[in-house]
Amino acid sequence: MTNGNNNDTRDITTEDVLGVGASADTWKILTHATGPSGKVPFTADFLIENPSGDHFGMTQNAGMGWDPVELMRKQFVILSTAGGMREPDGTPIALGLHTGHFELAGLVEAAAREFKELKSIPFALFCSDPCDGRSMGTTGMLDSLPYRNDAAQVFRRLARSLPTAKGVLGVASCDKGLPAMMMAMAGLRDKPVVIVPGGVTLASEGAEDLGTIQSIAARFSQGEVTLEYAQDMGCRACGSPGGGCQFLGTAGTSQVVAEALGLAITHGALSPSGTPAWRDIAVRSARALVMAEKRGVTSQDILTDAAFKNAMVVHAACGGSTNLLLHTPAIAHAAGRTLMTVEDWDAINKETPRIVDVLPNGPTGYPTAELYGAGGVPEVMLHLRRMGLLDTSVLTATGQTLGENLDWWEGSQRRHDVRSYLRDHNGT
């Protein structure tokens, strides 16, 4: 919909399309080049014993500019739902469908650089995701849940398309992209895997949150708000250009569940997008994946029935989105684990108190970034451990058991620092 001529596109002529009048330099094409220098470190045994795809893959790797001397290094795949394009200063070149995937390329880059630092070869592959909020009230919503299943298949197929990969890192944030990524990781049962939750957008000072703003049209039509108010709030609801919504909806709850399952490193869910802590999670997740490969820890070692029960308990304690009643069984199915029933969810919710005050639940309704600052998932799990509601023997992405993670977290400087910062700077 346009609002006057100012919103119309610039006029284009046929000559513009055909390139009439363009510089002659445009048509000076190249057909040959010198190619990379150096030698692919093939051995006689490698050429004879390995599949032809391994040989051709190394030729492709050299062609893309990787130092041929390093081509025998271990390979790791980074899968992400990144969307949109940005200038180095953050100025948009092309928008994504939502803030949740708009900054994810920064996490991919941080992880890739760490893989290089660890003397391995990263491959970055992408399958972006839709925004349920954007498609709400439209036929686009009909594609939402099918997308999850399709994307899970695509992610798995992309990961399997590099048979030489030693492990897979999944970077995702939002309603269908992150469940799809977890389904894919669960299906790669014999691979080391780690999830990097994509974080959350900051709360905007003096503005509505992204859950409340979705009812702005209804409130305007009922005379509850003015047009000027709707215009102002509609512009300012996102406090930052990246991260999932500030409330614990499907996106935020999926991040919580990823960590509660043990797929993400400790205090990895709900980090404020674009911040040093957010980037640091990607760096340390790359380290965790390299360590998992060295130790032979795979997806099926982490995603046990006990891990899924823990995730359900954490979900209940946080008052998470009921959409995870759809997604968690799908992840369990991909992992080949016992499927939880409605009765299982009901029983866990009856014995697990909700102890988290976060949007859209009350009584205060803090934004998800403040939940991260209060200690996030490990802080919730400390309380649940004291109640005897968790199996702390399960293995996690850190290479330690959940119990070992919680022991570290309880006495860690990081826990002290983030909680003190939230109290001193936010008064929370």
N, C-alpha and C positions, 0 to 999 in steps of 0.2 A: 504494500500500500504506500502511496506517495502522498506528500502534503505540499502541493505546489510544485513549480518548475525547479526549485532549488534541489529537489531530491531526484530529479531525472538524470539519466546518464548522459555523457557527452555524445553529440552526434558523430556517427562514423560513416565514412564514405566507402564505396567499393574500392577506390584507389588506396585507402588506408589498409584495407584487408589484403589487397594484392601486393602491397609494398611498392607501389608506384612512387618514384622519386626518392627512394631510400638510397643511402650511400652505397656506392659500388663496392666498397670494402665488405659489405654484407655477403656478397656472392663469391668472395674469394675462399672457396672451400678447400679443406685439406682431405687428402685420401690416404696418406702414409705418414708415419711418425717413427722415431727411433725405438720407442718402447723402453721398458725399464732396463736399467743396468744391473749387473750381478748375475747370480746363478741360483736357481731353485735347488735346495739341498736334498735332491733325490738321492737315495741309495739304491743299489741293485735290488736288494730285497724289497724295498718299498715299491719299486716299479713292477716287480714280478708278482708280489703277494697282495698288494692293496687293490681295491676296486679302481676302475678308471676314473670314477668321479672324484676320488681323493687326489689323483694326479691333476685333473682339470681344475679342481678347486684351488689348488696351490698356484696354478697359473693365473687364475682369476684374482687371487689375493695379491700376487705380485703386480698384476695389471692395475689394481686399484691403488697401488702405491705403497703397500706394506714392504718393509725392508726384507728382501729375500733371505737374509741371514737368519731372520727370526721365524720363518714360516713353519718350523717344526714345533713351535710352542703350543701349549694347550689352548683350546678354543672354548669360548663361552658365549652363549647367546643372550642378548638383552631384548626381551619383548616388551613393547609398550603400547599404550593407547593414545600416545601424544597426538595432538591436533593443533592446527593453526601454524602460523609462521611469524617470527618476531625479529626485529633488528637487534643488534647487540645491546642497544640501550633500552630494549623492551618495547619500542614502538611497534604496533601491529603492522605486518605486511598483509597477512590474511588471517582472519579470525578462525578460531575453532568453533565447535558447537557449544562449548561451556568452559568456564574457568577451570573445571576439574582436570582437563587435559591440556590446557593452554600453556602451562609452564613445565610439563613433564619432560620435555626435551632437555631441560636443565638437569634433571635427575639422571636421565640416560647418559648425558655427557659426563657428569661427575662419576658415575659408575664405570663408564668406558675408560676414562683416564686412570682410574684406580686399577682396572684390569691390566692396562698397559704397564703401569708402575709395578705390578706384581708379576711381570714377565709372562703375560698371556695375551691372546688375541681376542678382542671383543667383536661381536657382530651385532649391530643394532637393526632390529626388524620391527615393523609397525603394523597395527590394525586399530584404527581409531574407533571411537565410540560415540553414540548419540547422547542427547540430554533429555531425560524424561520430563523435566520441567518445560523445556522448549516445545516438546511435541504434545504437551497436555492439551486436551480439548480438540485435538486434530486427529486425522487418520494416521499420522505418523506414529501414534501410540501403539498402533497395531503391529509395528515392527520391533517394539522394544524388547519383549521377552524372546521372540525368535532370534533377534540379534545376539542375545547372550549365548544361545546354543551355537549359532553360526560362528561367532567369534571364538568360542572355546575350541571349536574344530579347527579354525584357521590358525590360532596360536599353536595348537598341538602340531598341525601340519608344518608350520614354519619351523618349529623346533626340530621336528624329525627331518626337515629338509637339509639340516646340517648334521649328518650322521656322526661326524667327528667331534661334535660338541661334547664337552665334559660336564656341563651344567647349564641351567637356565635361570636367568634373573627376570622376574616379571614386575613391571612398573605400571600401576594403574590406580585410579582414584574412585571412580563413580559407580552409579547405580547398577549398570549392567556390565560395564567394562571390567570392574574388579571381580565380581562373581565369575565372569567368563575366564578371567586370568587364573583364578583359583581352581576352577574346573580343569583348565588346561594343565596346571601344575600337578594337580591330583592325578590326572591321567598319565603323566610322565613318571610312572611308578618307579622305574629303575634309574632315574636321573636325580642328581642333587639339584634342588630348587630352593630359591629364596624369593619372597615377595617384598617389594618396596612400596608400601602404601603412599599414594601421591600427596597426602596432606590435605589441609583445609584452607579455605580463604579466610582472611581476617575479618573480624566484625567491623562494621563501619560506624564510626562514632556519631551518635545522634540520628541514626537511620534505622529502618526496619531490617530484620534479618531476611535471608533468602526464602525462608518458609512463609513468613508473614506476607512478604511482598507478592506472593503468588495469588493472593486474594484481593489485590488492589482494585481490579476492574469491578469485582462484585461489590466491594465497599463503596466505590465511586457511584455505581449505578443505583445503590440504595441511599445515596446522599450522606454517607458516613464520613467521607473525606472530600476535600475540594480538588479541582483539576490541578491547581498549582501544587498541592501536597503530593498528588499522585505523580506528577512530573518530577518533583524533587526526589521523592523516595525511590522512584523507578530508576533514577540515575545513580543513586548513592548506595544501594543495598550491598554491593560487592566492595569490601574494604580493600581488596587487592586483586590483581588480575589472574591469580592462579589458585588452585585448591578446590576441593569439594565444598558443598554448602556448609554454613556455620552451624547447622542443626544436626542432630544425630538421626538423620534419615537413613535411607538405604545406603548411600555412599559412605557416610561416617561409620555406620554400623558394620559395613563390610570391611572397613579398615580395622575396626576393633576385632572382628571375628578372625581376620587374617593373622593378627598377632596372637589372639587367644588360641588359635590352632597350632601355633608354633612355626608358622610359615614366615613370619616377619621377626626381625630382631627385637630385643627388649626396648620398650618405649619408642617403637617405630611408627605407631598409628597416630593419626590426627595432628601431625606436626604442622606448624604454620608455614604455608607454601612460600617459597622464595627466600626463606631465612637461612642463616648458616646451619642451624640445627637440622633443617630439612635436607640440605645438601649432604651434610655429614652422615645422615642415615643411609643415603645411596652409596657413599664411599665405604662405610662399614659393612653394608650388605654385600658388596662385591667381595670384600675380604671373607665374609662368612661363607659365601658360595665356594670360593677357592679352598677354604679350610674343609668344607663339607666334602668336596671332591677328593681331597687328600685322605680324608678319613673314611671314605666310602659310604657316607650317610646319604640316603636317597629320600625321595618324597614318601615312599611307603613306610620308611622308618619313623617319620614324623606324624603322618596322618593316620593315627590309630583310632580305634573306637573311643579310647579314653580321651584323646585329644578333642574329638568332636563333642564329647560330653562336657569337657571343660569350656569349650567355646559356647555351648548352650547356657552354661551357668553364668559366664561373663555377660552374655547377651541379656540375660534376665536381670542381672545386677545393674546393668547400664540402662535398662528400659529401652532396648534397641528396637529398630524397625521390624515390624512383623513380616516385611518382605523377605527377611532372612529365613523365614520358615519355608520359603520356596527355594532359596539359593543354597542353604546349608545341606539339605538332602541331595541336591544335584552335585555338590562337591564330594559328598560321601559316596555317591554312586560312581563318580569318576575314579575315586580312590579304591573302589571295591570294598568299602566298609559297610557296616550295618546302617540301614536307613532309619532315621529317627521318625517317629510318628507324632501326630498331634497329641496323643496321650503322653508321650515322652516330654514334649515341650510343656504340657500342662503340669506334669508332676514336678519338673524342674522349677517352673515359675512359682509353684506353691511353696517350695522349700527355700527359694532364694530371694532374699529381700532386695528391692531396688534401692541402691545406695548412692546413685549418681544423680546429681541435679544438673541437667543440661537441656538446652533447647531440643525439641519443643516441649519437653516435660518440665515440670516445676519442682519445687515451688518458685525458685528464682528464675531458672532458665538461662544458665550460662552458655556462652558460645563454645563450640568444640575446641577452639584454640586454648581456652582457659581450662578445659578438661585435660588437655595435653600438659599445660603448665602446672596443674595440680598433681601431676604424676602419671596421668593417662592409664593405660591398661595395666601395667605392673602394680600401680597403686591400688587399683580395684582388686587385683588378684591377691595382694597382700591381705586385704580384709577378708576375702573369700577363703584364703588358706587358714586364717585364724578360726573361721567358722567350720572348717573341715569339709568344705564343699568341692575341693579340687583334688585331682590326681596329680601330684607334683613330680611323679616319676617319669613323665613323658619327656621325650627328646624334643628339642627345639632348634630353630635356625642358628642359634648362637653356638651350637655344638655342645651345649650343656642341657641338663634336665631343667624343667620348669622350676623345681625347688632350688636348684643352684642359681638360676637367674634371679629368683626372688630374694634369696639370701644376699646376693651381691647388691641388688637394687636397694634393699632396706638400709644398708649401711653406706651406700655410694655417695660420693661428692656430687654427682649429677643430680640425684634426687634432692639433696639439700639445696643445690643451686637453683633448680627450676622452681621449686616450691617457694623458696625465699624470694625469688624475683617476682613471682606472681603476687605474693603478699605485699612486697615493698612497693612495686610499681603499679599494680592494679587495685591494691587494697582488698584482694580476694583471699 
